[in-house]
């Protein structure tokens, strides 16, 4: 498998903007449990304003970033700026993400369902996760000169990655996140080297809308919107969002998009008319794997922060069922 080359389509530009931002929160759990500590993390992300410096490490690649995260009028606003290499920036205001690429091109997108933030704040279902992950405490550690409690999520199969979260004992904020591979070694790491709580320009009103809405979208709800189905999805994954293909009056066409998740890991499937280009076979961006192929005159791209076998399963199970078959 070879590293991803320069992006050639809107799909890859959006993946490059959104995929590297990670961490998570968890729904209600017994007091003092590992799950309750993750709930405290979600509460902290949705109520505290801060800024700091962090580093991203993948194999021999080290990148320094600066983040400013604020809660203003009940909405999350974040700005992440690369401090090494070409100038890149990602700004998030609630569900709107703006990416400034190295060539100064600016792209704005609206996210749906599961998001790939540095600090995810949407609540998760511990009962659902328990079928596919073991959640447990891993003791204490120091990160950026602060005491943390370490929480691990260990996958029960080879279809998903594991996670380790180092949660600030004082605030609950995640100061370090490790994405764990099959050999129980970090695939990539994100770690704060400095953190400062801020109060200027922040209302202090916590975000209350993140955990609302249905956990998944039944296939029956999109029967009139799509001519596709998954014959057999990887165990535990469900449809969270479907967006039909669009052709805006001003701008490029947007592919049909399926967003699927097991409650923690997320996979996107993009379908567009085959123009003879696009990804064929498998590739990766850091811990993000992708697979592309042609089905019934369409080009399909599957992208997710999951092992290569998982995206391959999604691609192999996708079927075109035609306009008259539901």
VENNOR-V202555 format. One record per residue. SS is DSSP state (H for helix, E for strand, L for the rest). Layout:
{{SS} {SS}}
This chain:
{{L} {L} {E} {L} {L} {L} {L} {L} {L} {H} {H} {H} {H} {H} {H} {H} {H} {H} {L} {L} {L} {L} {L} {L} {L} {L} {L} {L} {L} {L} {L} {L} {L} {H} {H} {H} {H} {H} {H} {H} {H} {H} {H} {H} {H} {L} {L} {L} {E} {E} {E} {E} {E} {E} {E} {E} {E} {E} {L} {L} {E} {E} {E} {E} {E} {E} {E} {E} {E} {E} {E} {E} {L} {L} {E} {E} {E} {E} {E} {E} {E} {E} {L} {L} {L} {L} {L} {L} {E} {E} {E} {E} {E} {L} {L} {E} {E} {E} {E} {E} {L} {L} {L} {L} {L} {E} {E} {E} {E} {E} {L} {L} {L} {L} {L} {L} {L} {L} {L} {L} {L} {L} {L} {L} {L} {H} {H} {H} {H} {H} {L} {L} {E} {E} {E} {E} {E} {E} {E} {E} {E} {E} {E} {L} {L} {E} {E} {E} {E} {E} {E} {E} {E} {E} {E} {L} {L} {L} {L} {L} {L} {E} {E} {E} {E} {E} {E} {E} {L} {L} {L} {L} {L} {E} {E} {E} {E} {E} {E} {E} {L} {L} {L} {L} {L} {E} {E} {E} {E} {E} {E} {E} {E} {E} {E} {E} {E} {E} {L} {L} {L} {L} {L} {L} {L} {L} {L} {L} {L} {L} {L} {L} {L} {L} {L} {L} {L} {L} {H} {H} {H} {H} {L} {L} {L} {L} {L} {E} {E} {E} {L} {L} {L} {L} {L} {L} {L} {E} {E} {E} {E} {E} {E} {L} {L} {E} {L} {L} {L} {L} {L} {L} {L} {E} {L} {E} {E} {E} {E} {E} {E} {L} {L} {L} {L} {E} {E} {E} {E} {E} {E} {E} {E} {L} {L} {L} {L} {L} {L} {L} {E} {E} {E} {E} {E} {L} {L} {E} {E} {E} {E} {E} {E} {E} {E} {L} {L} {E} {E} {E} {E} {E} {E} {E} {L} {L} {L} {H} {H} {H} {H} {H} {H} {H} {H} {H} {H} {E} {E} {E} {L} {L} {L} {L} {L} {L}}
